[in-house]
Amino acid sequence: MRGVDVFQESLFTTVQLESFVPENHPLRPIKALLNEAMKNLNWLFSSIYCNTGRESIPPERLIRAQLLQVLYSIRSERQLVEQINYNLLYRWFVGLTIDDPVWDHSTFSINRDRLLENDVITELFEEVVNLARKQKLLSDEHFSVDGTLIQAWASQKSYRRKDDDSEPPVGGGRNREANFHGEKRSNATHESKTDGDAMMAKKGPGKEAKLSYMGHTVMENRNGLIVKAAASQATGKAEREVAADLLAELPGMKKRTVGADKNYDTAGFVRDCRAMNITPHVARNDNRIGGSAIDGRTSRHAGYVISQQTRKRVEEPFGWGKTVGLIRQMKVRGLSKVNSVFMLTMIGWNLTRMRALQG
């Protein structure tokens, strides 16, 4: 018999959100790992909230919601809040019941900024890495480093002379014409008037220059997990300088190796690595003036070849972060916020890898 197309809800229901999420859904282990990492951050959550006043959005729910934005390529807070409102899977992951009201997107953004400004994401990243270390998923001897350009949330038209304090010309609509032909522009004389920390940079000779930041990672070579991450301004030396600073933060003093591409084949980076008891397995750039900074005493070993093969995996988190995550182009301004979003994306990568490694 043909069914009747009538929509009529029951007055009462006993269905729980838990029953809508399959037992083998990949978000289940990710949520468990994230909750385990956040247990050690209660002291930090308590320090950034007052003991009196109206209750705000719980920071744990804010973090879960932001991680959803990374894992499901949700482009804005407005769209995120909209989807949490009607997506039962998202409600379950964030920690809302089916009857709980969802926050306004502007309220969510204000509370999100509080977390970004208090380095909560930085502390969470360290807790996720410590959790991976407890599960014996990390190598403590062999690492790889790399950096990538991240497009800033700033228009080329905002890039004007530093001494130009005038208002932009009116007229021409929101996207008025601008002609930079013949004008010499550099980071020494110009800056973005909407994001002062962004700098003009390009991927290589002949490529288009864009207002950008740089993201840096240190990957352990066993399972491809990111153990250190940071964002910086896109200067010419940032890739090597930040990599050396991140390597210096690695725990322990035992002898280690680090793989890297030809951009790291400089006397300064090689010297810094050896001062930290780290053998630099960088790709040799024999075409540079003066030749490569490393010689056959390093490159003749079988371990050097293995490092050069494995270090290419350090590109995978960048590719994942730019296609799935949030780092193809930033939606925040200022180096501190960019750093938090970059590290949040690397947290998403680590949790996804840890879930896969758990089988």
N, C-alpha and C positions, 0 to 999 in steps of 0.2 A: 504494500500500500504506500502511496506517495506521502512523504512527510509534509507537515505544514510549516511554512516559513514564518514563524512567529517568534519574536524576541521578547522573552519575559524572564527577568532575573528572579531568583529566590529571595525571600525576605531575609533569611539567615543562611550562612554558609560556613562550613568547617574546613574548607580547603586551605592549606598552608603553602606559602611560596616554595618551601623546600621540596614539595612534591612535583613542582614544575621543572626542576633542574635535574637532568639525568645524572645517574650516579657516576658515569664515566665522562662527564663534561669537563673539558680542560680548565675551566675556571675554578673548579673545586680545589685542586691542589694548589693553584696560584693563590686563592684566597687564604688557604691554610698557611702557606709560607709567609704571606704578607702579614697575617695576624700574629704569627710567631715572632716576626721581626719587630712589630710595633709594640709588643709587650714591654720591651726595654726602654720605651720612649715616654712612659708616663710622667717621669720627672720633667721632661722638656715640655710636654703638653700643659702640665700644671703651671709651669713658670710663665707661660705667655698668655694665660687667661686669668681674669680677676676672680676672687672668691665670692663676689657679690654681683648683683645685677641680673639681667635677663639672660637665660641660657642661649648660647650660640649653637651653630652647627658643630656636632662633635668632630674633633680633628681626625679621628679614625675614619669617619665616613667621608670627610673631604678628601683624604688621601686615596681611599678606595675609588671614589668617583673620578679623581684625576688619573688614576691608573687605568680606569676604563677608557678614558679619553685617549690614552696612549695605545692600548691594546686594540681598540676598535676604530681608530682613525677618525675620531669625532672632531670636527674642525673648530668648534667654538663652545664656550660655556653655555650659551643660549641653547644650542642644539643638544648638548649633553643633558641639561636639566629637562628639556622636552622629552628626550628618549627615556630618561629615568622615570618619568611620570607614567609612561604607558608600557614600558618594557619590563616584564616580570623578572627576567634574568638579571637585568641591571639593578632592579630594586633589591633582589636577593643579595647580590654581590656587595652593594653599598651598605646594606644592613637595615633597610627600611621594610616595614610590613606593608601589606597590601592596602591598609587603611591610612598609613602615615602620609601627611601632605608633603609635597616636594617643594624645595626652596625656590625663591625667585632667582633668576640668573644673576641679577646685580648683587644680591646678597651672597650668592655663592662666590662671585668674583672678589668681593671685599674680603671674605673669610679666607679665600685662597691666597690673596696677597699677604695676609698675616703669616701664613705658613712659609711663604717664599722669603719674607723679610727676616724670619727668625731661624733660618738655616735648618728647618725641620727636614727638608728633603735630603740635605747633606748627611745629617745624622741617620736618616733611614737607609740611605745607600750603604753606609758603613755597617749597619745592623744586618742588612741582607748579605753583605760579603762575609760577615762573621758567621752567619747562619750556614752559608755554603762551606765555610772552613770547618765548622763543627761536623758537617755531613761528609767531610773528607772529599770534597769536590774540587779543591784548589791545588795547583802545583805551587811550590814555594821556591823553585829553582829556575824555571824557564818562563820568560815573559816576552811580549811584543808590544811596541808602542806605535801610535800613528795619530794623525790629526786630520780634520776635515773642515771645510768652510761651511758656515751656516748663514744663510741669507737673513739679514736683519729686517725688522718691521719698520722700514723707513724708505721713503721715496727718493729717487735720484734728484728730484727737484728740491728736496730739503737740504742738499749738499751745497752749501754756499760758503763764502769767505768767512773766516772766524770773526773779522771785524765788521761784518755786515749784520747790523742789528735792526735793519728796517723790516717792516712787514712785507710779506710776499705780495706782488701786484694783484689787484682785484680784477675781476672780470674774466671771461673765458670759461666760466663754469668750473666744475670740480677738477677737471683734468685739462687745464689750460696748456697751451703750447709753450715749450721752452727749448731754446737752442744753445747748446754748449759747444758748438763747433768752433775750433780755434782758441778756446779758453783753456789755459793750463791749470789743472786742478790736481792737488795732492793733499795727503793727510796732514802735511806740515802747515798748509795755508787754509784749508777748508775743513768743515765739519758739518755733520747733519744737525739741523736745527730741531729735529724731532726726537732723535736718539743720539745724544752726544758721545756715547761709548762705541757706537758702530764706526767702522773704518772701511775705506774703499780698498778692495782686494780682488784679485783674480786668480783662477786656478793655475794658469800657466801663460806662456807667451802667446799673444794673439787672441786670448780669451777676453770675454767681456768683463769689465770691472764692476763690482756691485758692493753696496754697503753690506758688510758682513761681520760675523764673529768667527771664532775658531773653537771647535770642540776637540778635546784631547782624551785619549784613553790609554790605559795599561791593561793588557789582556794576559791572563795566565794561559799557557799553551796546552794544558792537558785537555780542558773541556771548553775553552773559548769563553770563559766568564770574565767580565770586566771587574777588576779589583780596584782601580783608581780611575776617576774621571773628573774633568774640569773644563770649563769654558773660559776663553780669554779674548782679548781684543786681537784683531787680525793683523798683527805686525809681521814683518819679515822674519824675525827670529823667534816668534812665539812658539812655533811647533817644537823646536828643540829645547828652548828654555823651560817651558812648562813640562815637557816630558821628563827632563832631568829633575825638576822639583817633585813630580809625582813618583818617580823611581826612588827618590830619597825618603819618601814616606812609607815605603814597603817595610813590613816588620821583619826583624831578624837581621843577622849580619853574615850569614853563610854566603858562599860564592854563588853567583847567579849569572844568567845570560839574558840578553835582551836583543830581539830581532827588530829590524827597522828597514825602511827603504833608503834609497840613495840620498834623499834630502837630509838624512841624519849623518851622512858621512862627512863630518867636519871635525877639525882638530879639537874644538872646544867641547863638543858633545862626547867624543871618544874619551877625552881627558876626564870629564866629569863622571862618566860611567866607571872608569877604572879607579877613580878615587873612592867610589862607593863599593868596590870589590865586585863590580859587575862587568862581565866580558861583553863588549859591544859586537854583536853579530849583525852589523849593518851591511846593506848591500854596497859593494864597492863602486865608487864613481871615479873610474880611471880617467875620465875626460875632464875633470875639474883641474884648475890651475894648481900645480904642485902634486897632483896625483891623489890617490885615495889616502885617507887618514889611517887605514889599517893595512897590514901587510900579510904576507903568506903565513906568518906564524899563527895568525888567527883564522884565516880563511881556508887553510889546508885541512882542518879537522872535519870529521864527519858531522860533529855537532853543529858546525856552522851551516852546512848544507841543510840539515834538518830544520834549523831555526829559520832559514830563508824560505823553506817550503811552508812552514807553519805560520809564519808571521803574516801571510796573506789573509788569514782568517780574521785578522783585526779589522778588515774592511767590512765584514758581515754585519756587525752591530750598526755601523754608519748607514749601510744600505737599508737595513731593517728600520732604523730610526727615521729615515727620510721617505720611505714608502708607506710604512705602517704607523710609525710614531709621529712626533711633533717637531722634528728638527730640520725639515726641508726649508721652512721659513718660519721664523719665530713669530708668535702672536703677542709677545711681551717686549718691553723696552728696558734697557739698562742691563749692565753686565751681571749684577747679582741675580736678577730674575731669570735672565737667559741661562745662567749657570744652573739654577734650580730646575728649570725645564729640561735642560740637557741631561742632568743627573737622573731626573725622574724617568726619562726615556731609557737610560741605561739600566735603571731598576727594572723596568718592564722587560728589557732584553734578558737580564739575569734571571728573573723569575720564570720566564718562558723556557730558558735553557735548563734551569733546575728542575722544572716540571718534566721536561723531556728526559733528563738524566735519571729521574726517579722511576722511569718506565711506566 
